[in-house]
Amino acid sequence: MADLCQIGCGGEVMRIALGTDHRGVKLKDALIGFLREAGHEIIDRGSEGGESVDYPLFAFSVAEAVASGEAERGVLICGTGIGMSIAANKVPGIRAALVYDESSLILSRQHNDANLLILPGNWLEEETAFAWLLRWIDTPFEGDRHARRLQQVADYEARD
């Protein structure tokens, strides 16, 4: 973990909300420890333990924390990430990105200004998740034509 912190833990300190269904509790807890060690403020929205839970409740909780400004960014974990992605993106102002590789991870920030990262807990090793999370936090939004496109999405969300 210390080697990864040398790569990206010196950047901006953020308030990050995390949540998971029962499939990602172990990874969520590891990410919380890692992010705290890196100096970030954590909002843990659950779940706890291995008992089956309904993922939308956790997705909505984290997404609402980000949309309201309580958290600057969010991270959700479930087995595939698909259910969390569907639920989180129902919250206005959320740009949740389900990523399966480093390229989609980087582009989610550069082109889409993703404010919520969704990780597939079934296939992701802890060390990879740590590295991806640091890269996602440190990757800036490019703006320009991408900002215009995101404004179109925001306008659509705001329609009556």
C-alpha positions in Angstrom: 0.0 0.0 0.0 2.8 2.4 0.8 4.2 2.2 -2.8 0.9 3.2 -4.2 0.6 6.1 -1.8 3.9 7.4 -3.2 2.2 7.6 -6.6 -0.9 9.5 -5.8 -1.6 10.2 -2.1 0.1 13.6 -2.2 -2.8 15.3 -4.1 -5.9 17.1 -3.1 -7.7 15.8 0.0 -11.3 14.9 -0.8 -14.4 13.8 1.0 -15.4 10.5 -0.5 -18.6 8.5 0.1 -18.4 4.7 -0.3 -21.0 2.1 -0.4 -21.5 -1.5 -1.4 -23.9 -4.4 -1.4 -23.0 -7.6 0.4 -20.7 -8.7 -2.4 -18.2 -5.9 -1.9 -18.0 -5.3 1.9 -14.4 -6.6 2.1 -13.2 -4.5 -0.7 -15.0 -1.4 0.5 -13.5 -1.8 4.0 -10.0 -2.2 2.4 -10.5 0.9 0.2 -11.7 2.9 3.3 -8.5 2.1 5.1 -6.4 2.9 2.1 -8.1 6.2 1.5 -7.9 7.2 5.2 -4.2 6.4 5.1 -3.9 8.7 2.1 -5.5 11.5 4.1 -9.0 11.5 2.6 -12.2 12.1 4.6 -14.5 9.1 4.3 -18.3 8.8 4.5 -19.2 5.1 4.8 -22.7 4.4 3.7 -22.5 0.6 4.2 -23.3 -2.2 3.9 -21.7 -4.2 6.7 -21.3 -8.0 6.8 -22.2 -10.6 4.3 -25.9 -10.8 4.6 -27.8 -10.1 1.4 -28.9 -6.5 1.0 -30.7 -4.5 -1.7 -28.0 -2.6 -3.7 -30.3 0.3 -4.8 -30.5 1.6 -1.3 -26.7 1.9 -1.0 -26.3 3.3 -4.5 -28.9 6.0 -3.9 -27.3 6.9 -0.5 -23.8 7.4 -2.0 -25.1 9.2 -5.1 -27.2 11.6 -3.1 -24.2 12.4 -0.9 -22.3 13.3 -4.0 -25.1 15.2 -5.7 -25.8 17.3 -2.6 -22.1 18.2 -2.1 -21.8 16.3 1.2 -19.1 14.3 -0.6 -16.9 15.4 -3.5 -16.8 12.0 -5.1 -18.2 8.6 -4.5 -17.3 4.9 -5.0 -19.7 2.0 -5.2 -19.0 -1.7 -5.4 -21.1 -4.7 -6.2 -20.4 -8.0 -7.9 -20.6 -6.8 -11.5 -21.1 -3.1 -10.8 -24.1 -3.1 -13.3 -26.9 -2.8 -10.7 -25.1 0.0 -8.8 -24.5 1.8 -12.1 -28.1 1.7 -13.1 -29.3 2.9 -9.7 -26.7 5.6 -9.1 -27.3 7.2 -12.5 -30.9 7.8 -11.6 -29.9 10.5 -9.2 -29.7 13.9 -11.0 -26.2 15.3 -11.2 -24.5 12.0 -10.9 -22.2 10.8 -13.6 -21.4 7.2 -12.4 -18.9 5.3 -14.4 -18.6 1.5 -14.2 -15.0 0.7 -15.2 -13.4 -2.6 -16.1 -10.0 -1.4 -17.2 -7.6 1.5 -16.8 -8.5 3.1 -20.1 -12.2 3.4 -19.2 -11.2 4.6 -15.8 -9.1 7.4 -17.1 -11.6 8.4 -19.8 -14.4 8.4 -17.2 -12.6 11.4 -15.7 -11.1 13.1 -18.7 -14.1 13.0 -21.0 -17.1 12.5 -18.6 -16.0 14.2 -15.4 -17.4 11.1 -13.6 -18.1 12.0 -10.0 -18.9 8.4 -8.9 -16.7 5.4 -9.6 -18.3 2.0 -9.8 -16.1 -1.1 -9.3 -16.9 -4.7 -10.2 -16.0 -6.5 -6.9 -16.2 -10.0 -8.4 -13.1 -9.5 -10.6 -11.0 -6.8 -8.9 -8.0 -7.5 -6.7 -7.4 -5.1 -3.8 -4.1 -3.8 -5.1 -5.7 -3.1 -8.5 -8.6 -1.3 -6.9 -6.2 0.9 -4.8 -4.2 1.8 -8.0 -7.3 2.5 -10.0 -8.9 4.6 -7.3 -5.7 6.8 -7.0 -5.6 7.2 -10.7 -9.3 8.2 -10.8 -8.9 10.7 -8.1 -5.9 12.3 -9.7 -7.2 12.4 -13.3 -8.5 15.8 -14.2 -11.5 16.6 -16.4 -10.4 18.0 -19.8 -13.4 20.3 -20.3 -13.8 21.9 -23.7 -16.0 19.9 -26.0 -16.6 17.4 -23.2 -18.1 20.2 -21.0 -20.5 21.1 -23.8 -21.7 17.5 -23.9 -22.1 17.2 -20.2 -24.1 20.5 -20.2 -26.5 18.8 -22.7 -26.9 15.9 -20.2 -27.5 18.3 -17.3 -30.1 20.3 -19.4 -31.9 17.0 -20.2 -32.0 16.1 -16.5 -33.4 19.5 -15.6 -36.3 19.5 -18.0 -39.8 19.4 -16.6 
